[in-house]
Amino acid sequence: QVEVVESGGGLVQAGGSLRLSCAASGFSSNEHSIGWFRQAPGKEREGVSCIGSRGGRTVYAESVKGRFIISRDNAKNTVYLQMDNLKPDDTGIYYCAVDTLIGSECTYLYRVLYDRWGQGTQVTVSP
């Protein structure tokens, strides 16, 4: 069964860092595009970053470019989101999602491209 579980969220002051993990099970994550999305209170879920299969092409939302880095560890079947210089606007629930199409690439941060979702991890950035 395809499953992803997020971890690593928490409370941090502005300017701080967190590293989120997306642990995959039931499939080889390096054969699929993995995306990170977030949802702030009262707002729609938005794309943050994604990494494609195999070659690992990456895409970032403009709001996080230069501050967040997405990567994968194939041996651990895990995708990470390193978040530096965090801002209060980064607060929200962060979700990991999988495009279950084998060989899927990361091209657009569209929710509809991803069909398996984790439960999310809370990130709170205080001023």
Beta strands, then each sheet from edge to edge (+ up, - down):
strand 1: 3-7
strand 2: 10-13
strand 3: 18-25
strand 4: 34-39
strand 5: 46-51
strand 6: 58-60
strand 7: 68-73
strand 8: 78-83
strand 9: 92-98
strand 10: 116-117
strand 11: 121-126
sheet 1: 1+ 3- 8+ 7-
sheet 2: 2+ 11+ 9- 4+ 5- 6+
sheet 3: 2+ 11+ 9- 10+
end
